[in-house]
Amino acid sequence: MELRTLRYFVAVAEELHFGRAAARLHMSQPPLSRAIKQLEAEVGALLFARSPVGVTLTPVGTVLLDEARALLDHAERVQVRVRAAAGVTTLTVGILGDGTDPGMSRLAAAYRRRHPGIEIRVRDTDLTDPTCGLRAGLVDIALTRAPFDETALTVRALRTDPVGVVLRADDPLARRDRLRLAELSDRPWFRFPQGTDPGWQSYWNAGRPREGPVVRAVQECLQAVLWNGTVGLAPLGHDLPAELAVVPLIDMPPSRVVAVWNEGDTNPLIRSFIEIATAAYRR
């Protein structure tokens, strides 16, 4: 199996929609569909159950998703080590599903102007690792959201965002101007897999153990709301499908956008990155 094809597969598995996956991969849908069909032929089994509204993983697809993620992570580690040995001047930035944030767009433009000769590599990660691969050595710096275990890390706050609850648009609570957490106590919530940072999971579950589907990616969260009426939290101001709505929560602490890097890392490119990010996110 080629790593490129596995990346295609993971994108479809996380988006559960060929069109959205194609947009995420910056390619058209027909070659993506052909690549997945070829992968299914190589595996000898269907990886997705297709329907007019999207796709779902088959049991075989679920197994391959775990293995593909592990293989792609290992491949990235190899690439990082080889680049370091070759002396290539790069900075690898981890992001957590906020690629459309205008602060990030301003940061990218400002960093290019300041350091036109530096190659920036971006690693987009799922919701199970709020440090975006920093502890595993996959990135130099992460743009993410707190809280999480900050042991041996340095964290710089960039911005705070109010938080709301994501609901189906036809949910009676979706017509409200604002809500309190207590009004959601009897609803199923999405949860993160076992082993996810406890502080991170506690924040997005509003400090209580919850029952509901386990998710790893933003699109999985949204699909859980759409299909099962699951509720979950999200920063306000993000674009949502028309079938979903977000209602502000008046008793939920805001979400902190942060930059984080390994404690003691003296890389001057990181110091410059933090300086530029601080200005970009506070406009």
C-alpha positions as CSV (number, residue, x, y, z in Angstrom):
1,M,0.0,0.0,0.0
2,E,1.3,3.4,-0.9
3,L,1.5,6.1,1.8
4,R,-0.4,8.5,-0.4
5,T,-3.3,6.1,-0.8
6,L,-3.4,5.6,2.9
7,R,-3.6,9.3,3.4
8,Y,-6.5,9.4,1.0
9,F,-8.2,6.6,2.9
10,V,-7.7,8.3,6.3
11,A,-9.2,11.6,4.9
12,V,-12.3,9.8,3.7
13,A,-12.6,7.9,7.0
14,E,-12.4,11.0,9.1
15,E,-14.7,13.1,6.9
16,L,-17.1,10.3,6.1
17,H,-17.8,12.0,2.8
18,F,-15.8,11.8,-0.5
19,G,-16.5,15.4,-1.4
20,R,-15.3,16.9,1.8
21,A,-12.3,14.6,1.8
22,A,-11.4,15.7,-1.7
23,A,-11.6,19.3,-0.7
24,R,-9.4,18.6,2.3
25,L,-6.8,16.9,0.1
26,H,-7.0,19.7,-2.5
27,M,-7.9,17.3,-5.3
28,S,-11.0,16.4,-7.3
29,Q,-13.4,13.7,-6.2
30,P,-13.1,11.2,-9.2
31,P,-9.4,10.3,-8.7
32,L,-10.0,10.0,-4.9
33,S,-12.8,7.6,-5.5
34,R,-10.7,5.6,-7.9
35,A,-7.9,5.4,-5.4
36,I,-10.2,4.1,-2.7
37,K,-11.7,1.5,-5.0
38,Q,-8.1,0.3,-5.9
39,L,-7.3,0.1,-2.2
40,E,-10.4,-2.0,-1.6
41,A,-9.3,-4.3,-4.5
42,E,-5.9,-4.6,-2.9
43,V,-7.4,-5.4,0.5
44,G,-10.0,-7.7,-0.9
45,A,-12.9,-6.2,1.0
46,L,-15.0,-3.1,1.2
47,L,-13.7,-0.4,3.4
48,F,-16.8,1.9,3.3
49,A,-20.5,1.4,3.1
50,R,-21.7,4.0,0.7
51,S,-25.1,5.8,0.8
52,P,-26.6,8.9,-0.8
53,V,-25.8,11.0,2.3
54,G,-22.2,9.8,2.8
55,V,-20.2,6.8,3.9
56,T,-19.6,4.8,7.0
57,L,-16.6,2.5,7.8
58,T,-17.0,-1.2,7.5
59,P,-15.4,-3.4,10.2
60,V,-12.5,-4.0,7.8
61,G,-12.2,-0.2,7.3
62,T,-12.2,0.4,11.1
63,V,-9.2,-1.9,11.5
64,L,-7.3,-0.3,8.5
65,L,-7.9,3.1,9.9
66,D,-6.1,2.4,13.1
67,E,-3.2,0.7,11.2
68,A,-3.0,3.5,8.6
69,R,-2.8,6.2,11.2
70,A,0.0,4.3,12.9
71,L,1.9,3.8,9.6
72,L,1.5,7.5,8.6
73,D,2.7,8.7,12.0
74,H,5.8,6.4,11.7
75,A,6.5,7.7,8.2
76,E,6.4,11.3,9.5
77,R,8.9,10.5,12.2
78,V,11.2,9.0,9.6
79,Q,10.9,12.1,7.5
80,V,11.6,14.4,10.4
81,R,14.8,12.5,11.4
82,V,16.1,12.4,7.8
83,R,15.5,16.1,7.2
84,A,17.3,16.9,10.4
85,A,20.3,14.8,9.4
86,A,20.4,16.5,6.0
87,G,20.4,20.0,7.7
88,V,17.3,21.2,5.9
89,T,16.0,24.4,7.4
90,T,12.4,23.7,8.2
91,L,9.9,24.4,10.9
92,T,7.1,21.9,11.5
93,V,3.9,23.3,12.9
94,G,1.1,21.2,14.3
95,I,-2.5,22.4,14.1
96,L,-5.7,21.1,15.6
97,G,-8.5,21.4,13.1
98,D,-8.5,25.2,13.0
99,G,-6.9,25.7,9.6
100,T,-9.6,28.3,8.6
101,D,-8.9,30.5,11.6
102,P,-8.2,34.1,10.3
103,G,-5.4,34.4,13.0
104,M,-3.6,31.5,11.3
105,S,-3.9,33.1,7.9
106,R,-2.4,36.3,9.2
107,L,0.3,34.4,10.9
108,A,1.2,32.4,7.8
109,A,1.5,35.6,5.7
110,A,3.6,37.5,8.3
111,Y,5.9,34.5,8.8
112,R,6.5,34.2,5.1
113,R,7.5,37.9,4.9
114,R,9.8,37.6,7.9
115,H,11.4,34.3,6.9
116,P,11.0,33.7,3.1
117,G,13.7,31.1,3.0
118,I,12.3,28.8,5.7
119,E,10.2,25.8,4.7
120,I,7.1,25.5,6.9
121,R,5.6,22.0,7.2
122,V,2.1,21.7,8.6
123,R,0.8,18.6,10.4
124,D,-3.0,18.5,11.0
125,T,-3.9,16.2,13.8
126,D,-7.1,14.7,15.2
127,L,-8.7,15.6,18.5
128,T,-7.0,12.8,20.6
129,D,-3.7,14.7,20.8
130,P,-4.1,18.4,21.8
131,T,-0.3,18.8,21.5
132,C,-0.4,17.9,17.8
133,G,2.5,15.4,17.9
134,L,4.8,17.7,20.0
135,R,5.6,15.1,22.6
136,A,6.2,12.5,20.0
137,G,8.7,14.8,18.2
138,L,6.6,15.1,15.1
139,V,6.4,18.9,15.3
140,D,8.5,21.9,16.5
141,I,5.5,23.9,17.7
142,A,1.8,23.5,17.9
143,L,-1.2,25.8,17.4
144,T,-3.9,24.3,19.5
145,R,-6.4,24.8,22.3
146,A,-5.8,24.4,26.1
147,P,-6.2,22.8,28.6
148,F,-3.9,19.8,28.5
149,D,-1.0,18.4,30.5
150,E,1.7,21.1,30.2
151,T,4.5,19.1,31.8
152,A,7.8,19.9,30.1
153,L,6.0,22.2,27.7
154,T,5.9,26.0,27.4
155,V,2.5,27.5,26.6
156,R,1.8,31.0,25.2
157,A,-1.9,32.1,25.2
158,L,-2.9,33.8,21.9
159,R,-6.6,34.3,22.2
160,T,-9.8,33.2,24.1
161,D,-13.0,32.2,22.3
162,P,-16.5,31.8,23.8
163,V,-17.9,28.3,23.6
164,G,-21.3,27.0,22.6
165,V,-23.2,23.8,22.3
166,V,-23.6,22.2,18.8
167,L,-27.1,20.8,18.2
168,R,-29.2,19.7,15.2
169,A,-31.0,22.6,13.7
170,D,-34.4,21.0,14.4
171,D,-33.6,20.4,18.1
172,P,-35.9,22.5,20.3
173,L,-33.0,23.9,22.2
174,A,-31.4,25.2,19.0
175,R,-34.0,28.0,19.0
176,R,-32.7,29.4,22.2
177,D,-30.4,32.5,22.4
178,R,-28.3,30.9,25.1
179,L,-28.1,27.8,27.3
180,R,-26.7,26.6,30.6
181,L,-24.8,23.3,30.9
182,A,-27.4,21.9,33.3
183,E,-30.0,22.0,30.5
184,L,-27.9,19.4,28.6
185,S,-27.3,17.0,31.5
186,D,-29.7,14.3,30.1
187,R,-28.2,14.4,26.6
188,P,-25.6,12.1,25.1
189,W,-22.3,13.8,24.5
190,F,-19.4,12.8,22.2
191,R,-16.3,11.5,24.0
192,F,-12.7,11.0,23.1
193,P,-10.9,7.6,23.0
194,Q,-9.4,6.1,26.2
195,G,-5.9,7.5,26.8
196,T,-6.8,11.0,25.6
197,D,-5.3,13.8,27.8
198,P,-7.6,13.9,30.9
199,G,-7.6,17.7,31.2
200,W,-8.5,18.1,27.5
201,Q,-11.3,15.5,27.8
202,S,-12.7,17.0,31.0
203,Y,-12.9,20.5,29.5
204,W,-14.8,19.4,26.4
205,N,-17.1,17.2,28.6
206,A,-17.7,20.2,30.9
207,G,-16.1,18.5,33.8
208,R,-18.3,15.5,34.1
209,P,-18.2,11.9,32.9
210,R,-20.4,11.6,29.8
211,E,-22.1,8.9,27.8
212,G,-22.1,8.9,24.0
213,P,-20.2,8.1,20.9
214,V,-16.4,8.1,20.8
215,V,-14.9,10.4,18.2
216,R,-11.5,11.4,17.0
217,A,-12.0,14.2,14.4
218,V,-14.1,17.4,14.1
219,Q,-16.2,15.8,11.3
220,E,-16.9,12.8,13.4
221,C,-18.2,15.1,16.1
222,L,-20.5,16.9,13.7
223,Q,-21.7,13.6,12.2
224,A,-22.5,12.3,15.7
225,V,-24.7,15.4,16.2
226,L,-26.4,15.1,12.8
227,W,-27.1,11.4,12.9
228,N,-27.6,10.7,16.6
229,G,-28.6,14.0,18.2
230,T,-25.4,13.9,20.2
231,V,-24.4,17.3,21.8
232,G,-21.0,18.6,22.1
233,L,-19.1,21.9,22.6
234,A,-17.3,24.0,20.0
235,P,-15.8,27.5,19.9
236,L,-18.2,30.1,18.6
237,G,-17.6,31.6,15.2
238,H,-16.9,28.4,13.3
239,D,-18.8,27.6,10.1
240,L,-21.2,24.7,10.4
241,P,-23.4,22.8,8.0
242,A,-26.9,24.2,7.6
243,E,-28.4,21.2,9.4
244,L,-26.5,22.2,12.6
245,A,-26.7,25.1,15.0
246,V,-24.6,26.4,17.8
247,V,-26.0,28.1,20.9
248,P,-23.8,30.1,23.3
249,L,-23.3,28.6,26.8
250,I,-23.3,31.2,29.5
251,D,-21.6,29.1,32.2
252,M,-18.8,27.5,30.2
253,P,-15.3,28.9,30.5
254,P,-13.8,30.2,27.2
255,S,-11.5,28.1,25.0
256,R,-7.9,29.3,25.0
257,V,-6.0,29.3,21.6
258,V,-2.4,28.7,22.5
259,A,1.0,28.1,21.0
260,V,3.0,25.4,22.7
261,W,6.6,24.1,22.3
262,N,9.0,21.9,24.2
263,E,10.4,23.5,27.3
264,G,14.0,24.6,26.8
265,D,13.9,24.5,23.0
266,T,16.1,27.4,22.0
267,N,15.4,27.2,18.3
268,P,15.4,30.9,17.1
269,L,12.8,30.1,14.5
270,I,10.4,29.1,17.3
271,R,11.0,32.3,19.2
272,S,10.3,34.3,16.0
273,F,7.2,32.2,15.4
274,I,5.8,33.0,18.8
275,E,6.4,36.7,18.4
276,I,4.6,36.8,15.1
277,A,1.8,34.5,16.3
278,T,1.1,36.7,19.3
279,A,0.6,39.8,17.1
280,A,-1.4,37.9,14.4
281,Y,-4.0,36.4,16.9
282,R,-4.6,39.5,18.8
283,R,-5.7,41.7,15.9
